[in-house]
Structure formats: structure tokens, C-alpha cells
């Protein structure tokens, strides 16, 4: 009986391990340039004519001495924080504005 239970548990564990994850990680990008400013939650990097402000938090891994003037390569991801869908203009599904009598 114990052998049968062990076999069933092993099969279930293997089946769960083989289920693919549907939540794919966001694509990773990078920017390289000199650091213009550093705060506890941002790093600003000059890339050509543009200034790139990249947010960071306690989980951001930094190797080396991060300081203004340092040449850095920052790996980052873009992910949506919130999405608001609006009906197109003239769409019948859009809520009608009430007209008040003055």
C-alpha cells in the first residue's frame, strides 16, 4: 500500500512539474551611458541626447560603485502598471452625458 501511495504522489509531482507556466516574464532591455544622478529609487543615465530615468528598488542588484559619472549598463523591463480602456468617440456603449435644465 505504501508503494502505491508513493507511486501516486510521484506521478502527481511529475505531472505538476511538467505544466508550463502561462505567465511569461517581460522582455529585458538595456541602456548604457554615464550616470547623471542617483537616488534611492532612480538612476538617470545619458544616452546620446536623451536622459533616461530608470526606477529601482531594494531588489535592484548593483555590482560595483554606483556614482554620478560612472559608466553603466542597466538591464530593465517594461510592464504595464494599469490599463484604462475608453470607448471610441461616438460609440453607443459610451455613457451619455446628462443634460440639466437651467
C-alpha atoms as one frame of an Amber mdcrd trajectory, in Angstrom:
protein
   0.000   0.000   0.000   2.851   2.377   0.837   4.483   1.680  -2.513   1.230
   2.521  -4.319   0.858   5.810  -2.395   4.468   6.742  -3.153   3.932   5.976
  -6.852   0.768   8.113  -6.991   2.459  11.048  -5.211   5.450  10.783  -7.571
   3.208  10.775 -10.641   1.266  13.804  -9.393   4.512  15.688  -8.670   5.850
  14.910 -12.147   2.592  15.974 -13.776   2.585  19.302 -11.907   6.236  19.945
 -12.723   5.598  19.491 -16.433   2.734  22.039 -16.601   4.017  25.087 -18.485
   3.736  28.481 -16.852   1.387  30.853 -18.674   2.866  33.969 -17.079   5.859
  34.840 -19.243   8.412  37.288 -17.902   8.554  40.679 -19.583  11.279  41.129
 -22.202  14.559  42.556 -20.887  16.091  45.693 -22.441  19.275  47.614 -21.670
  20.628  51.152 -21.746  24.295  52.128 -21.473  25.769  55.515 -20.623  27.182
  57.755 -17.923  25.199  58.227 -14.710  23.852  61.771 -14.300  22.158  61.255
 -10.918  21.426  58.530  -8.385  18.733  58.440  -5.693  17.306  55.674  -3.545
  14.632  54.981  -6.178  16.026  56.262  -9.527  19.111  56.240 -11.731  19.382
  58.810 -14.541  21.617  57.847 -17.480  22.650  59.950 -20.504  22.171  58.104
 -23.802  23.083  60.339 -26.720  20.963  63.478 -26.416  18.384  61.762 -24.158
  18.248  61.367 -20.388  16.831  58.016 -19.282  15.304  57.846 -15.803  15.116
  54.236 -14.637  13.343  53.377 -11.390  14.898  50.993  -8.875  14.034  49.434
  -5.533  15.562  47.262  -2.830  15.524  44.249  -5.186  17.676  46.022  -7.808
  21.035  44.267  -7.956  24.003  46.669  -8.271  27.541  45.426  -8.862  30.345
  47.948  -8.422  30.334  51.513  -7.106  27.242  53.276  -8.481  28.009  57.002
  -8.534  27.485  60.067 -10.715  29.854  59.872 -13.686  30.109  56.067 -13.625
  29.648  54.311 -16.977  26.832  51.756 -16.503  24.747  49.263 -18.410  21.271
  48.929 -16.911  19.054  45.925 -17.630  15.368  46.814 -17.293  11.877  45.550
 -18.118   8.746  47.355 -19.233   5.485  46.201 -17.689   2.036  47.758 -17.528
   1.004  49.045 -14.117  -2.587  49.933 -15.020  -4.743  49.932 -18.158  -7.884
  52.015 -18.670  -9.901  51.216 -21.792 -12.048  54.017 -23.161 -14.875  53.695
 -25.665 -14.267  55.308 -29.058 -15.936  58.678 -29.705 -19.497  58.269 -30.925
 -19.740  54.718 -29.587 -23.280  53.887 -28.443 -21.828  51.957 -25.480 -20.274
  55.113 -24.056 -22.221  56.599 -21.158 -24.364  59.528 -22.247 -23.829  62.874
 -20.540 -26.988  64.069 -18.855 -28.293  67.488 -19.822 -29.524  69.568 -16.919
 -32.166  72.263 -17.312 -31.031  75.681 -16.189
